[in-house]
Amino acid sequence: MPEGDAVRRAATRLDRALRGEPLVGCELRWPSLADRSLHGMTTREVVSRGKHLLHRLDSGMTLHTHLRMEGSWRVRPTRAMTPNTVRNNAIRVLLATSEWTAIGYRLGMVDLVDTRDEHRLVGHLGPDLLGADWDPVAAAALLRRQPHRPIGAALLDQRNLAGLGTIWTTETLFHERVNPWAAVGDLSAAQLDAVLTSAHRLLTAAAVQDPSRTPHAAYGHAGEPCPRCGRLLRAGPIGEPPTQRTLGFCAGCQAGR
């Protein structure tokens, strides 16, 4: 699933292409929205909230999308759109201005709500690591509510802080030498602060970089030597089904059970 950095980059692309321009074409290929039209509405802004995208319109409506596992947004020149392009069965949303067309493929969620009601869709999220209102104190307090929970699983829970997935949770804990299965309550205040500081720094840097040029120290390298100590990196499941995920780690550098 795309993480907060990838969703932020998608929001930036959509915002640059669509902001301030009226929609001259729109298709919402989503069962509950098939009879709705955004034609003639103007994009005020497209922003990310954790792993969610919020496309705000001058009509007072917000188009909310979530990529889930397979979704993506692409932007193409409107003049380059062809009947074959728009017939693609993977398309869930088409939004066209006179110059650019945004195409949402295999989106996992599509909603249309009043902008004032966005909280119904994203109000459950914790502080956004990439938001202007990022609050590490509030995030730490939310994490501390479940002291016996493994820190890796707690960081992945979007209700505690929004934006982290398996990539940047792996990288954050590896950077801070914290075992993913260490209980939140076993971490000192200084350790937890350092984890949140690293998560914010890493995700912020990734959000503005070409992902192909963002090397990972531990994620995706199970079975390879640790770049710090030389022991083989490993990966293991964390959390409870159906939200169980897999995190990479080094049993040497990230001491713990």
Contacts in CASP RR format, 6 or more apart in sequence:
PFRMAT RR
TARGET T0000
AUTHOR 0000-0000-0000
METHOD contacts of the structure
MODEL  1
MPEGDAVRRAATRLDRALRGEPLVGCELRWPSLADRSLHGMTTREVVSRG
KHLLHRLDSGMTLHTHLRMEGSWRVRPTRAMTPNTVRNNAIRVLLATSEW
TAIGYRLGMVDLVDTRDEHRLVGHLGPDLLGADWDPVAAAALLRRQPHRP
IGAALLDQRNLAGLGTIWTTETLFHERVNPWAAVGDLSAAQLDAVLTSAH
RLLTAAAVQDPSRTPHAAYGHAGEPCPRCGRLLRAGPIGEPPTQRTLGFC
AGCQAGR
1 51 0 8 1.000
1 67 0 8 1.000
1 68 0 8 1.000
1 69 0 8 1.000
1 165 0 8 1.000
2 10 0 8 1.000
2 51 0 8 1.000
2 67 0 8 1.000
2 71 0 8 1.000
2 72 0 8 1.000
3 51 0 8 1.000
3 163 0 8 1.000
3 164 0 8 1.000
3 165 0 8 1.000
3 167 0 8 1.000
3 168 0 8 1.000
3 203 0 8 1.000
4 48 0 8 1.000
4 50 0 8 1.000
4 51 0 8 1.000
4 129 0 8 1.000
4 130 0 8 1.000
4 162 0 8 1.000
4 163 0 8 1.000
4 164 0 8 1.000
4 165 0 8 1.000
4 168 0 8 1.000
4 203 0 8 1.000
4 207 0 8 1.000
5 130 0 8 1.000
5 168 0 8 1.000
5 203 0 8 1.000
5 206 0 8 1.000
5 207 0 8 1.000
5 211 0 8 1.000
6 67 0 8 1.000
6 211 0 8 1.000
7 48 0 8 1.000
7 50 0 8 1.000
7 51 0 8 1.000
7 52 0 8 1.000
7 53 0 8 1.000
7 67 0 8 1.000
7 163 0 8 1.000
8 48 0 8 1.000
8 130 0 8 1.000
8 207 0 8 1.000
9 207 0 8 1.000
9 208 0 8 1.000
9 211 0 8 1.000
10 48 0 8 1.000
10 53 0 8 1.000
10 67 0 8 1.000
10 72 0 8 1.000
10 73 0 8 1.000
11 46 0 8 1.000
11 47 0 8 1.000
11 48 0 8 1.000
11 53 0 8 1.000
13 73 0 8 1.000
13 75 0 8 1.000
14 46 0 8 1.000
14 53 0 8 1.000
14 55 0 8 1.000
14 73 0 8 1.000
14 75 0 8 1.000
14 102 0 8 1.000
15 43 0 8 1.000
15 45 0 8 1.000
15 46 0 8 1.000
15 47 0 8 1.000
17 75 0 8 1.000
17 97 0 8 1.000
17 99 0 8 1.000
17 100 0 8 1.000
17 102 0 8 1.000
18 43 0 8 1.000
18 46 0 8 1.000
18 55 0 8 1.000
18 95 0 8 1.000
18 97 0 8 1.000
18 100 0 8 1.000
18 102 0 8 1.000
19 43 0 8 1.000
19 44 0 8 1.000
19 45 0 8 1.000
19 46 0 8 1.000
20 42 0 8 1.000
20 43 0 8 1.000
20 44 0 8 1.000
21 42 0 8 1.000
21 43 0 8 1.000
21 97 0 8 1.000
21 98 0 8 1.000
21 99 0 8 1.000
21 100 0 8 1.000
22 40 0 8 1.000
22 41 0 8 1.000
22 42 0 8 1.000
22 97 0 8 1.000
23 38 0 8 1.000
23 39 0 8 1.000
23 40 0 8 1.000
23 41 0 8 1.000
23 42 0 8 1.000
23 43 0 8 1.000
23 95 0 8 1.000
23 96 0 8 1.000
23 97 0 8 1.000
24 39 0 8 1.000
24 40 0 8 1.000
24 78 0 8 1.000
24 96 0 8 1.000
24 97 0 8 1.000
24 98 0 8 1.000
25 39 0 8 1.000
25 94 0 8 1.000
25 95 0 8 1.000
25 96 0 8 1.000
26 37 0 8 1.000
26 38 0 8 1.000
26 39 0 8 1.000
26 94 0 8 1.000
26 95 0 8 1.000
26 96 0 8 1.000
27 86 0 8 1.000
27 91 0 8 1.000
27 93 0 8 1.000
27 94 0 8 1.000
28 34 0 8 1.000
28 36 0 8 1.000
28 37 0 8 1.000
28 38 0 8 1.000
28 92 0 8 1.000
28 93 0 8 1.000
28 110 0 8 1.000
28 112 0 8 1.000
29 91 0 8 1.000
29 92 0 8 1.000
29 93 0 8 1.000
29 94 0 8 1.000
30 92 0 8 1.000
30 93 0 8 1.000
30 107 0 8 1.000
30 110 0 8 1.000
33 110 0 8 1.000
33 111 0 8 1.000
33 112 0 8 1.000
36 112 0 8 1.000
38 57 0 8 1.000
38 59 0 8 1.000
38 61 0 8 1.000
38 63 0 8 1.000
38 95 0 8 1.000
41 57 0 8 1.000
41 58 0 8 1.000
41 59 0 8 1.000
41 61 0 8 1.000
42 57 0 8 1.000
42 58 0 8 1.000
43 55 0 8 1.000
43 56 0 8 1.000
43 57 0 8 1.000
43 58 0 8 1.000
43 97 0 8 1.000
44 56 0 8 1.000
44 57 0 8 1.000
44 58 0 8 1.000
45 56 0 8 1.000
46 53 0 8 1.000
46 54 0 8 1.000
46 55 0 8 1.000
46 56 0 8 1.000
47 53 0 8 1.000
47 54 0 8 1.000
47 56 0 8 1.000
48 54 0 8 1.000
48 128 0 8 1.000
48 130 0 8 1.000
49 122 0 8 1.000
49 125 0 8 1.000
49 128 0 8 1.000
49 162 0 8 1.000
50 122 0 8 1.000
50 125 0 8 1.000
50 128 0 8 1.000
50 129 0 8 1.000
50 130 0 8 1.000
50 158 0 8 1.000
50 162 0 8 1.000
50 163 0 8 1.000
51 66 0 8 1.000
51 67 0 8 1.000
51 158 0 8 1.000
51 162 0 8 1.000
51 163 0 8 1.000
52 64 0 8 1.000
52 65 0 8 1.000
52 66 0 8 1.000
52 121 0 8 1.000
52 122 0 8 1.000
52 125 0 8 1.000
53 64 0 8 1.000
53 65 0 8 1.000
53 66 0 8 1.000
53 67 0 8 1.000
53 73 0 8 1.000
54 62 0 8 1.000
54 63 0 8 1.000
54 64 0 8 1.000
54 118 0 8 1.000
54 122 0 8 1.000
55 62 0 8 1.000
55 63 0 8 1.000
55 64 0 8 1.000
55 65 0 8 1.000
55 95 0 8 1.000
56 62 0 8 1.000
56 115 0 8 1.000
57 63 0 8 1.000
57 115 0 8 1.000
60 114 0 8 1.000
60 115 0 8 1.000
60 116 0 8 1.000
61 112 0 8 1.000
61 113 0 8 1.000
61 114 0 8 1.000
61 115 0 8 1.000
62 112 0 8 1.000
62 113 0 8 1.000
62 114 0 8 1.000
62 115 0 8 1.000
62 117 0 8 1.000
62 118 0 8 1.000
63 93 0 8 1.000
63 95 0 8 1.000
63 110 0 8 1.000
63 111 0 8 1.000
63 112 0 8 1.000
64 109 0 8 1.000
64 110 0 8 1.000
64 111 0 8 1.000
64 112 0 8 1.000
64 113 0 8 1.000
64 118 0 8 1.000
64 121 0 8 1.000
64 122 0 8 1.000
65 73 0 8 1.000
65 92 0 8 1.000
65 93 0 8 1.000
65 104 0 8 1.000
65 107 0 8 1.000
65 108 0 8 1.000
65 109 0 8 1.000
65 110 0 8 1.000
65 111 0 8 1.000
66 107 0 8 1.000
66 108 0 8 1.000
66 109 0 8 1.000
67 73 0 8 1.000
67 107 0 8 1.000
67 108 0 8 1.000
68 107 0 8 1.000
68 108 0 8 1.000
68 109 0 8 1.000
69 108 0 8 1.000
70 105 0 8 1.000
70 106 0 8 1.000
70 108 0 8 1.000
71 104 0 8 1.000
71 105 0 8 1.000
71 106 0 8 1.000
71 107 0 8 1.000
71 108 0 8 1.000
72 104 0 8 1.000
72 105 0 8 1.000
72 106 0 8 1.000
73 102 0 8 1.000
73 103 0 8 1.000
73 104 0 8 1.000
73 105 0 8 1.000
74 102 0 8 1.000
74 103 0 8 1.000
74 104 0 8 1.000
74 105 0 8 1.000
75 100 0 8 1.000
75 101 0 8 1.000
75 102 0 8 1.000
75 103 0 8 1.000
76 85 0 8 1.000
76 100 0 8 1.000
76 101 0 8 1.000
76 103 0 8 1.000
77 99 0 8 1.000
77 100 0 8 1.000
77 101 0 8 1.000
78 96 0 8 1.000
78 97 0 8 1.000
78 98 0 8 1.000
78 99 0 8 1.000
78 100 0 8 1.000
78 101 0 8 1.000
81 96 0 8 1.000
81 101 0 8 1.000
85 103 0 8 1.000
86 94 0 8 1.000
88 105 0 8 1.000
90 105 0 8 1.000
90 106 0 8 1.000
91 103 0 8 1.000
91 104 0 8 1.000
91 105 0 8 1.000
92 104 0 8 1.000
92 105 0 8 1.000
92 106 0 8 1.000
92 107 0 8 1.000
92 108 0 8 1.000
92 110 0 8 1.000
93 102 0 8 1.000
93 103 0 8 1.000
93 104 0 8 1.000
93 107 0 8 1.000
93 110 0 8 1.000
94 101 0 8 1.000
94 102 0 8 1.000
94 103 0 8 1.000
94 104 0 8 1.000
95 101 0 8 1.000
95 102 0 8 1.000
96 102 0 8 1.000
111 121 0 8 1.000
113 120 0 8 1.000
113 121 0 8 1.000
124 158 0 8 1.000
124 159 0 8 1.000
125 158 0 8 1.000
125 159 0 8 1.000
125 162 0 8 1.000
126 138 0 8 1.000
126 139 0 8 1.000
126 142 0 8 1.000
126 158 0 8 1.000
126 159 0 8 1.000
126 160 0 8 1.000
126 161 0 8 1.000
126 162 0 8 1.000
127 133 0 8 1.000
127 134 0 8 1.000
127 135 0 8 1.000
127 136 0 8 1.000
127 138 0 8 1.000
127 139 0 8 1.000
127 142 0 8 1.000
127 161 0 8 1.000
127 162 0 8 1.000
128 134 0 8 1.000
128 161 0 8 1.000
128 162 0 8 1.000
128 163 0 8 1.000
129 161 0 8 1.000
129 162 0 8 1.000
129 163 0 8 1.000
129 164 0 8 1.000
129 199 0 8 1.000
129 200 0 8 1.000
129 203 0 8 1.000
129 204 0 8 1.000
130 163 0 8 1.000
130 203 0 8 1.000
130 204 0 8 1.000
130 207 0 8 1.000
134 200 0 8 1.000
136 193 0 8 1.000
136 196 0 8 1.000
136 197 0 8 1.000
136 200 0 8 1.000
139 160 0 8 1.000
139 161 0 8 1.000
139 196 0 8 1.000
140 189 0 8 1.000
140 192 0 8 1.000
140 193 0 8 1.000
140 196 0 8 1.000
142 159 0 8 1.000
142 160 0 8 1.000
142 161 0 8 1.000
143 151 0 8 1.000
143 154 0 8 1.000
143 155 0 8 1.000
143 160 0 8 1.000
143 161 0 8 1.000
143 184 0 8 1.000
143 192 0 8 1.000
144 184 0 8 1.000
144 185 0 8 1.000
144 192 0 8 1.000
146 154 0 8 1.000
146 184 0 8 1.000
147 183 0 8 1.000
147 184 0 8 1.000
147 185 0 8 1.000
148 183 0 8 1.000
148 184 0 8 1.000
148 185 0 8 1.000
149 183 0 8 1.000
149 184 0 8 1.000
150 180 0 8 1.000
150 181 0 8 1.000
150 182 0 8 1.000
150 183 0 8 1.000
150 184 0 8 1.000
150 238 0 8 1.000
150 239 0 8 1.000
151 173 0 8 1.000
151 178 0 8 1.000
151 179 0 8 1.000
151 180 0 8 1.000
151 181 0 8 1.000
151 182 0 8 1.000
151 183 0 8 1.000
151 184 0 8 1.000
151 187 0 8 1.000
151 195 0 8 1.000
152 169 0 8 1.000
152 173 0 8 1.000
152 180 0 8 1.000
152 181 0 8 1.000
152 238 0 8 1.000
152 247 0 8 1.000
153 180 0 8 1.000
153 238 0 8 1.000
153 239 0 8 1.000
153 240 0 8 1.000
153 245 0 8 1.000
154 160 0 8 1.000
154 184 0 8 1.000
155 161 0 8 1.000
155 164 0 8 1.000
155 169 0 8 1.000
155 172 0 8 1.000
155 173 0 8 1.000
155 195 0 8 1.000
155 199 0 8 1.000
156 164 0 8 1.000
156 165 0 8 1.000
156 166 0 8 1.000
156 169 0 8 1.000
156 238 0 8 1.000
156 239 0 8 1.000
156 243 0 8 1.000
156 245 0 8 1.000
161 196 0 8 1.000
161 199 0 8 1.000
163 203 0 8 1.000
164 172 0 8 1.000
164 199 0 8 1.000
164 203 0 8 1.000
165 245 0 8 1.000
166 219 0 8 1.000
166 245 0 8 1.000
166 246 0 8 1.000
166 247 0 8 1.000
166 248 0 8 1.000
167 216 0 8 1.000
167 219 0 8 1.000
168 199 0 8 1.000
168 202 0 8 1.000
168 203 0 8 1.000
168 206 0 8 1.000
169 180 0 8 1.000
169 199 0 8 1.000
169 247 0 8 1.000
170 180 0 8 1.000
170 216 0 8 1.000
170 218 0 8 1.000
170 219 0 8 1.000
170 220 0 8 1.000
170 247 0 8 1.000
170 248 0 8 1.000
170 249 0 8 1.000
171 202 0 8 1.000
171 216 0 8 1.000
171 217 0 8 1.000
171 218 0 8 1.000
171 219 0 8 1.000
172 195 0 8 1.000
172 198 0 8 1.000
172 199 0 8 1.000
172 202 0 8 1.000
173 179 0 8 1.000
173 180 0 8 1.000
173 195 0 8 1.000
173 247 0 8 1.000
173 249 0 8 1.000
173 254 0 8 1.000
174 217 0 8 1.000
174 218 0 8 1.000
174 248 0 8 1.000
174 249 0 8 1.000
174 250 0 8 1.000
174 253 0 8 1.000
174 254 0 8 1.000
175 198 0 8 1.000
175 202 0 8 1.000
175 217 0 8 1.000
176 191 0 8 1.000
176 194 0 8 1.000
176 195 0 8 1.000
176 198 0 8 1.000
177 253 0 8 1.000
177 254 0 8 1.000
177 255 0 8 1.000
178 187 0 8 1.000
178 191 0 8 1.000
178 195 0 8 1.000
178 254 0 8 1.000
179 249 0 8 1.000
179 254 0 8 1.000
179 255 0 8 1.000
179 256 0 8 1.000
179 257 0 8 1.000
180 238 0 8 1.000
180 247 0 8 1.000
180 248 0 8 1.000
180 249 0 8 1.000
180 254 0 8 1.000
181 238 0 8 1.000
181 256 0 8 1.000
181 257 0 8 1.000
182 256 0 8 1.000
182 257 0 8 1.000
184 192 0 8 1.000
187 195 0 8 1.000
205 214 0 8 1.000
206 214 0 8 1.000
217 227 0 8 1.000
218 226 0 8 1.000
218 233 0 8 1.000
218 248 0 8 1.000
218 249 0 8 1.000
218 250 0 8 1.000
219 248 0 8 1.000
220 235 0 8 1.000
220 248 0 8 1.000
221 233 0 8 1.000
221 248 0 8 1.000
222 232 0 8 1.000
222 233 0 8 1.000
222 234 0 8 1.000
222 235 0 8 1.000
222 248 0 8 1.000
223 232 0 8 1.000
223 233 0 8 1.000
223 234 0 8 1.000
224 232 0 8 1.000
224 233 0 8 1.000
225 231 0 8 1.000
225 232 0 8 1.000
225 233 0 8 1.000
226 232 0 8 1.000
226 233 0 8 1.000
226 250 0 8 1.000
226 252 0 8 1.000
226 253 0 8 1.000
228 250 0 8 1.000
228 253 0 8 1.000
229 250 0 8 1.000
229 252 0 8 1.000
229 253 0 8 1.000
231 250 0 8 1.000
231 251 0 8 1.000
231 252 0 8 1.000
231 253 0 8 1.000
233 248 0 8 1.000
233 249 0 8 1.000
233 250 0 8 1.000
234 248 0 8 1.000
234 249 0 8 1.000
234 250 0 8 1.000
234 251 0 8 1.000
235 246 0 8 1.000
235 247 0 8 1.000
235 248 0 8 1.000
235 249 0 8 1.000
236 246 0 8 1.000
236 247 0 8 1.000
236 248 0 8 1.000
236 249 0 8 1.000
237 244 0 8 1.000
237 245 0 8 1.000
237 246 0 8 1.000
238 244 0 8 1.000
238 245 0 8 1.000
238 246 0 8 1.000
238 247 0 8 1.000
239 245 0 8 1.000
END
